[in-house]
Amino acid sequence: ARCWRFEPYWVRVEMDEPPRPGSLVTLTSHGRRLRIGAFLTPDERLDLARALRQALRRHRELPAGCGPC
């Protein structure tokens, strides 16, 4: 297994809306791209993208020094 780390303030979550059969969730930051969710259905990928975006928004709203990193 590989481990990928992205800075939560810089990472973007991309997903086609509405989802298409070949669409994947893509995490992008500083020229790096990671496509995830190939095993999920298109609707599950969309749910994942939305959940990741929401979690990142919540993290970005925390005062400095309050995050897990």
N, C-alpha and C positions, 0 to 999 in steps of 0.2 A: 504494500500500500504506500502511496505517496502522500506527503503532507504539504499543503499549500497554505500560505498565510497572506492575507490581504489587510492593509490598513483600512479600518472601517470608515474613516473619514474620506477616503479616496475611492473606494471600490464602488462600481456601478453594477447594478443587476439589470440585465437585458433579457427580454423575452418578447416574441411576437404576440400581439394581441389583436384579433383573436388568435389563439394558438393554431399552428398547422401541424400535421403529422410529423414532419421532420424537425420542427422547432425544438431547440434546447435552451435551457437557462444558461446564460453566459455571464460570468463574473469578469469584470474588466478593471484593471488599474495599472497605471504607469506602463502601458504598452503590453502588459501580460493579459492573456485571456484564458479562462478555464471554462469549458463547457461541461455542464452537469445535467443529470436527470434523464439520461437516455433510456433507462429502464421504466420510467414513469409514463403514464398516458399524457396526451397533450393537456388535458384539463388539470391533471395533477401537477404538471410542470408549471402551469400558470399559477396554481395555488402556492407552489413552492416559491416562485418568483415574488409573488405578493407578500408572502410571509417573511422572506428575506429582506425585502424593501422596508417592511414595517419594523422589523427588528433593528435594522440599520438606522432608521429614523429615530427610534427610541434611544439607541446607543449614542447617536450624535447629539441628542438633546441633554444628555447627562452633563453635569458640571465637570470641568477638567479634573482628572485624577480619580474619578469615580468609576471608571470602566474596569473590566477584568484585566486589561493589559497594562 
